[in-house]
């Protein structure tokens, strides 16, 4: 029984991460579309909190792939989420999106290197990360809009829906985790 629970745990984490990602996107869209005034700031904290949970769960999932890169990715996203929560922008640039783009690039690489998710999902997340990084230049963002935003949402959204609906290959993840802890032979 305990063995079955241990094998199901990574798949459950993946599905919970996908669910919290969906919650974050839906609550952010609702807040932007229907909430006005002072409540908008408070409503904007709900998706930030959901993305913190997603970040921590993905860190746990990808730690066996590469602990250092998983930690760096999580730190990038947590810094970006802090910028988002405080609504800090520098010279009109959404700094939170820059950190999130870097996070997506690293997560995309980790997905690509993992044994428990299809590599194509890693490519999609990396494309989403590149789309968010266009926000480094306001003229570039304006020129590429709305294609950069669409690419970002598709690049991130499809892999998160995969996690929610399909999850991951828990057996292959377990094998990768044990290979990482044993080290090279």
N, C-alpha and C positions, 0 to 999 in steps of 0.2 A: 504494500500500500504506500509506504513512504517513498519507495523507488518510483512509483507512478507519479506521485505528487512532485518529486524532484524533477522528473522528466517533463512534466506539464508546466512547471513554473516559468521557464523562459518563454514558452508559447503564451502563457497568461500575461506576462509582462509586456510582450509585444502587442497583444490585443488591447491591453489597458492603455498602452502608449498611443495606439491608434485611436482609441475612444476619446482620450483626453485631447488629442490633436483635433479631432472632429469637433469636440466641445469648444475648443479654443476658437476655431474658425467660425463656427456658428454664432457664438456669443459676440465675437468681434464684429461680424457682419450685422448682427442685430443691433449692437450698440451704435455702430456707425449709421445704420439706416433709420433707427427709430428713437434713439435717446438724444436729448438735447440738454444744453446747459450744464450745470454742475454735476448732474447725474452721469454725464458722459464719461467724466474722468473715473468715477467709481466703477461704472460698468466696464471700462477698459481694463481694470485690474483683474477681472475674472479671466479673460483669455491669457493675460500675463501669468497668473497663477497656474492655469492649466498647462501652459508651455513650460513652466518650471518643472512640473511633474513629468511631462514628456521628456524633457532634457535629462532628468535624473534616471528615468527608466531606460532611455537609450544608452546612457553612460553604462548602466549595469549590463545591458545586453551586449555592448560592443567592447567592454573591458577585456574579455578573453581574446579578441582579435588583436588589439594593440592598446594596452593600458594607457600609455602616454598620450597617444592621439585621441583616445576616447575622453581622457581628462581635459586635454586642451580644447577639444570641441565643446565639452560641457561648460568650461570656463568662458569660452567665447560667447556661447548663447546666454549664459547667466549675466554676463556683463551687458550684452545687448538688451536683455529683458529688463535690466536695471535702468538703462537709458530709456527704454520704452515706458516703464512705469513712471519715471520722473519727467517724461516728455521732453528730454534734452535733445536739441538739434543744434548743430554747429554750422553756421553760414548757410542755413537752409537745407543742409544735408541730414537725412534721417540716419543718424549714427547706429541706431538699433538694427536697421536693415543691413548695414555693413557687417556688423558682428554676426548677424544671423546668416548672411551669405557665406562668411568664413566657416561658420558652424556646418552649414549644409555641404560645403565642399569636403570638409573632413568626414562628416557622416557618410557622404557618398563614397568616399574612398574606403571607409571601414565596411560599408555594405558590400562594395565590390570585392574586398579581400575576405569577407566572411564566407563561411561554408554553409550558412543556414538561411541565406536569402539569395534570390536570383541577382546576378550581377547587373542586369539591366536596371534594377531599382536603384542601384548605386549611381549609375550613369544619370538617371532621371533626377535624383537628388542633387547631384553635382551641377547639372544644367540649371536647376532651380537656384542653387547658390550663386552661379554666375549671373543669373538674371537679377538677383537682389543686389549684387555688387555693382550693377550699373548705376545704382543710386549714389555712387561716389561722385558722379558728374551730373549736375542738374540738367545741362543741355543734352547730354547723352540720354538721360532718363526721359526727358521730354520728347526727344526724337524717337526713341524706341517704344514709347508708351502707345498702346496698351500691351504690346507684344511681350515686353519684359515681365509685366505683372502676370499675364496669362501663363508664360513659361515658368515663372516662379511657383504659381499655384499648382499647375499640372505637375511640375517636377517634384514638388514636395507632397502634393495631395495624393497622387496615385500610389506612391510607396506607403503612405500612412494608411490609406484605405486597404492596401494589401495586408498590412500588419493587423488591422482591425478584423478583416474578413477571413484571411487565410492564416495569419500568424507567421510562424517560422518553423523550420525543420528542427525540432528540439533535439533529435538524436544527433544530427550533424553538429549542432551547436555544442552539445555535450562533448562530442569527440574533439572539437576544436578547443574547447576550454581545457580538457584534460591534456591535450598535446601542448598547450601553452604553459601549463603548470609543470609538466614534466621537463620541458626545455628540449633543446636539440640532443639527439643521441650520438 
